[in-house]
Amino acid sequence: MTKEDFLSKFTDILQTEETITLDSVLEDLDDWDSLTTMATVSWMLENDIQITVKEIAGYKTVAEIAARFGIK
């Protein structure tokens, strides 16, 4: 998955018009909430990335999620 593919999919999950970058702070995103957290966890599990809700709740930036997909 490319960085652009990741950001496109993550933007779709958030269902937002905001411009999302790897530097985006999760808590600053208007649409980052418990439902999108669960959708993100589900997406990661579908891609064989083992993660828990508790673990992702500790993430601060989009880059931390992207890193789990091997994106830097």
Secondary structure by P-SEA (a helix, b strand, c coil): ccaaaaaaaaaaaacccccccccccccccccccaaaaaaaaaaaaaacccccaaaaaacccaaaaaaaaccc
